[in-house]
Amino acid sequence: MKDIRAFPTYHGGYAKCDADGMTLRDYFAAKAMQAVYPKNWDMFMDETYEHPEEVVRGTAKDAYELADAMIKAREQA
């Protein structure tokens, strides 16, 4: 996947897509996290659940998988 910037800065009419700022993948993952996290919240807060850290890692993984799918769909559009 290309390292496309979510919010490139413009100088003289040209996009400056350097290492500053978040990637489009990170931006999509952050947006996906808003959808993924609420479904996992109850499990994370359940005091009887033995491995809440797995919920956090799984939630982040799910968000990036959704982001990758969004980028792929974007490239095919």
N, CA, C and O of each residue as an XYZ file, in Angstrom:
308
protein
N       0.827     -1.190      0.000
C       0.000      0.000      0.000
C       0.862      1.240      0.000
O       1.920      1.290      0.627
N       0.398      2.212     -0.698
C       1.126      3.465     -0.737
C       1.008      4.167      0.608
O       0.015      4.021      1.322
N       2.020      4.914      0.928
C       2.032      5.662      2.186
C       1.393      7.029      1.954
O       2.044      8.065      2.087
N       0.116      7.012      1.608
C      -0.625      8.236      1.309
C      -0.900      8.974      2.617
O      -1.263      8.361      3.621
N      -0.726     10.279      2.595
C      -0.987     11.107      3.777
C      -2.456     11.504      3.814
O      -3.052     11.814      2.782
N      -3.026     11.492      4.991
C      -4.423     11.872      5.156
C      -4.612     13.371      4.977
O      -5.611     13.808      4.407
N      -3.670     14.150      5.454
C      -3.779     15.596      5.403
C      -2.475     16.210      4.910
O      -1.741     16.820      5.687
N      -2.184     16.049      3.615
C      -0.923     16.617      3.125
C      -0.946     18.137      3.196
O      -2.000     18.766      3.099
N       0.228     18.708      3.365
C       0.329     20.165      3.365
C       0.680     20.623      1.951
O       1.344     19.903      1.206
N       0.242     21.792      1.597
C       0.474     22.303      0.246
C       1.395     23.507      0.287
O       1.225     24.418      1.098
N       2.361     23.492     -0.593
C       3.309     24.596     -0.728
C       3.404     24.950     -2.204
O       3.854     24.135     -3.009
N       2.994     26.130     -2.556
C       3.072     26.556     -3.949
C       2.198     25.735     -4.885
O       2.519     25.580     -6.063
N       1.093     25.209     -4.363
C       0.174     24.436     -5.185
C       0.512     22.962     -5.293
O      -0.242     22.203     -5.902
N       1.633     22.538     -4.715
C       2.021     21.134     -4.772
C       1.910     20.505     -3.391
O       2.278     21.106     -2.381
N       1.397     19.289     -3.373
C       1.285     18.584     -2.098
C       2.666     18.191     -1.607
O       3.489     17.675     -2.364
N       2.902     18.440     -0.348
C       4.153     18.032      0.285
C       3.830     16.792      1.115
O       3.385     16.899      2.257
N       4.055     15.636      0.540
C       3.699     14.381      1.196
C       4.936     13.746      1.814
O       5.412     12.708      1.354
N       5.439     14.368      2.839
C       6.604     13.802      3.510
C       6.144     12.982      4.705
O       4.984     12.573      4.760
N       6.997     12.742      5.626
C       6.679     11.887      6.765
C       5.874     12.598      7.852
O       5.591     12.003      8.892
N       5.506     13.849      7.632
C       4.735     14.564      8.644
C       3.267     14.153      8.576
O       2.722     13.922      7.496
N       2.649     14.068      9.724
C       1.219     13.794      9.772
C       0.899     12.314      9.696
O       1.784     11.471      9.549
N      -0.382     12.022      9.800
C      -0.816     10.634      9.808
C      -1.060     10.144      8.381
O      -1.354     10.918      7.471
N      -0.927      8.841      8.228
C      -1.205      8.247      6.922
C      -2.709      8.088      6.767
O      -3.459      8.160      7.741
N      -3.133      7.871      5.540
C      -4.541      7.624      5.276
C      -4.982      6.352      5.994
O      -6.105      6.269      6.490
N      -4.099      5.371      6.045
C      -4.406      4.118      6.747
C      -4.656      4.376      8.232
O      -5.601      3.837      8.807
N      -3.805      5.202      8.852
C      -4.009      5.544     10.262
C      -5.322      6.286     10.468
O      -6.040      6.041     11.438
N      -5.627      7.191      9.551
C      -6.867      7.963      9.650
C      -8.079      7.036      9.543
O      -9.014      7.131     10.337
N      -8.052      6.136      8.552
C      -9.158      5.189      8.409
C      -9.273      4.284      9.632
O     -10.380      3.988     10.081
N      -8.142      3.844     10.172
C      -8.168      2.983     11.360
C      -8.759      3.718     12.554
O      -9.512      3.134     13.333
N      -8.422      4.995     12.700
C      -8.986      5.784     13.804
C     -10.502      5.895     13.666
O     -11.232      5.805     14.653
N     -10.967      6.091     12.435
C     -12.408      6.156     12.203
C     -13.059      4.802     12.436
O     -14.141      4.725     13.018
N     -12.408      3.732     11.988
C     -12.951      2.387     12.182
C     -13.009      2.039     13.663
O     -13.919      1.339     14.107
N     -12.035      2.530     14.427
C     -11.998      2.263     15.862
C     -13.285      2.739     16.543
O     -13.752      2.123     17.502
N     -13.840      3.819     16.048
C     -15.080      4.344     16.626
C     -16.227      3.356     16.460
O     -17.144      3.326     17.281
N     -16.184      2.550     15.408
C     -17.223      1.550     15.186
C     -16.904      0.241     15.905
O     -17.804     -0.427     16.414
N     -15.639     -0.119     15.945
C     -15.225     -1.406     16.507
C     -15.218     -1.388     18.034
O     -15.645     -2.355     18.665
N     -14.746     -0.317     18.623
C     -14.544     -0.275     20.082
C     -15.822     -0.457     20.898
O     -15.803     -1.204     21.877
N     -16.931      0.192     20.538
C     -18.129      0.014     21.375
C     -18.592     -1.431     21.499
O     -19.098     -1.828     22.549
N     -18.426     -2.217     20.451
C     -18.869     -3.621     20.544
C     -17.980     -4.426     21.493
O     -18.413     -5.445     22.032
N     -16.747     -3.979     21.698
C     -15.824     -4.684     22.586
C     -15.795     -4.108     24.002
O     -15.194     -4.698     24.900
N     -16.436     -2.971     24.201
C     -16.375     -2.269     25.489
C     -16.878     -3.130     26.637
O     -16.225     -3.192     27.678
N     -18.015     -3.796     26.481
C     -18.572     -4.607     27.566
C     -17.624     -5.730     27.967
O     -17.461     -6.019     29.153
N     -16.998     -6.363     26.975
C     -16.048     -7.435     27.269
C     -14.815     -6.869     27.991
O     -14.294     -7.488     28.919
N     -14.360     -5.696     27.559
C     -13.192     -5.081     28.172
C     -13.466     -4.730     29.638
O     -12.595     -4.893     30.493
N     -14.665     -4.254     29.920
C     -15.010     -3.813     31.273
C     -15.464     -4.958     32.178
O     -15.607     -4.765     33.385
N     -15.691     -6.138     31.618
C     -16.119     -7.290     32.402
C     -14.972     -7.742     33.302
O     -13.948     -8.229     32.824
N     -15.157     -7.576     34.605
C     -14.088     -7.910     35.556
C     -13.810     -9.407     35.632
O     -12.766     -9.817     36.139
N     -14.731    -10.220     35.133
C     -14.505    -11.662     35.168
C     -13.727    -12.143     33.940
O     -13.267    -13.284     33.903
N     -13.582    -11.277     32.941
C     -12.832    -11.645     31.739
C     -11.348    -11.659     32.084
O     -10.828    -10.685     32.628
N     -10.668    -12.750     31.772
C      -9.294    -12.953     32.231
C      -8.237    -12.130     31.497
O      -7.194    -11.833     32.079
N      -8.470    -11.756     30.247
C      -7.432    -11.107     29.454
C      -7.949     -9.856     28.755
O      -8.109     -9.856     27.534
N      -8.213     -8.784     29.510
C      -8.726     -7.571     28.865
C      -7.741     -6.961     27.870
O      -8.159     -6.273     26.938
N      -6.443     -7.199     28.048
C      -5.461     -6.649     27.109
C      -5.630     -7.260     25.711
O      -5.298     -6.624     24.711
N      -6.145     -8.491     25.644
C      -6.412     -9.109     24.351
C      -7.529     -8.382     23.613
O      -7.526     -8.295     22.385
N      -8.482     -7.863     24.379
C      -9.579     -7.106     23.771
C      -9.031     -5.835     23.140
O      -9.432     -5.465     22.037
N      -8.118     -5.168     23.834
C      -7.530     -3.938     23.314
C      -6.734     -4.225     22.047
O      -6.898     -3.537     21.039
N      -5.873     -5.238     22.093
C      -5.083     -5.594     20.905
C      -5.980     -6.035     19.752
O      -5.749     -5.666     18.600
N      -6.993     -6.816     20.066
C      -7.916     -7.286     19.035
C      -8.703     -6.145     18.412
O      -8.961     -6.145     17.209
N      -9.077     -5.186     19.220
C      -9.804     -4.024     18.720
C      -8.934     -3.222     17.762
O      -9.396     -2.811     16.697
N      -7.689     -2.999     18.130
C      -6.764     -2.267     17.259
C      -6.532     -3.037     15.958
O      -6.509     -2.445     14.879
N      -6.362     -4.337     16.060
C      -6.159     -5.171     14.866
C      -7.381     -5.091     13.947
O      -7.244     -4.932     12.734
N      -8.564     -5.200     14.528
C      -9.798     -5.101     13.734
C      -9.888     -3.755     13.019
O     -10.286     -3.691     11.855
N      -9.521     -2.689     13.712
C      -9.593     -1.352     13.117
C      -8.660     -1.238     11.912
O      -9.039     -0.661     10.893
N      -7.447     -1.781     12.017
C      -6.511     -1.722     10.891
C      -6.934     -2.653      9.753
O      -6.682     -2.347      8.587
N      -7.565     -3.770     10.065
C      -8.079     -4.627      8.999
C      -9.186     -3.911      8.227
O      -9.259     -4.009      7.002
N     -10.044     -3.193      8.946
C     -11.074     -2.397      8.274
C     -10.444     -1.284      7.446
O     -10.890     -1.009      6.332
N      -9.419     -0.650      7.982
C      -8.731      0.416      7.249
C      -8.131     -0.125      5.959
O      -8.238      0.509      4.910
N      -7.503     -1.288      6.030
C      -6.922     -1.895      4.832
C      -7.999     -2.202      3.796
O      -7.792     -2.008      2.598
N      -9.153     -2.683      4.265
C     -10.266     -2.956      3.351
C     -10.780     -1.667      2.719
O     -11.131     -1.659      1.539
N     -10.831     -0.584      3.483
C     -11.281      0.694      2.935
C     -10.310      1.199      1.878
O     -10.736      1.719      0.847
N      -9.009      1.054      2.120
C      -8.014      1.499      1.147
C      -8.118      0.662     -0.134
O      -8.028      1.197     -1.239
N      -8.305     -0.637      0.019
C      -8.441     -1.508     -1.146
C      -9.690     -1.119     -1.951
O      -9.636     -1.047     -3.178
N     -10.799     -0.872     -1.272
C     -12.027     -0.464     -1.950
C     -11.833      0.878     -2.647
O     -12.352      1.099     -3.741
N     -11.093      1.759     -2.016
C     -10.824      3.074     -2.587
C     -10.012      2.964     -3.874
O     -10.249      3.702     -4.830
N      -9.054      2.040     -3.893
C      -8.212      1.838     -5.071
C      -8.993      1.204     -6.230
O      -8.665      1.413     -7.398
N     -10.021      0.434     -5.893
C     -10.821     -0.244     -6.918
C     -11.958      0.617     -7.439
O     -12.587      0.275     -8.440
N     -12.225      1.724     -6.775
C     -13.344      2.587     -7.190
C     -12.996      3.391     -8.417
O     -13.820      4.168     -8.900
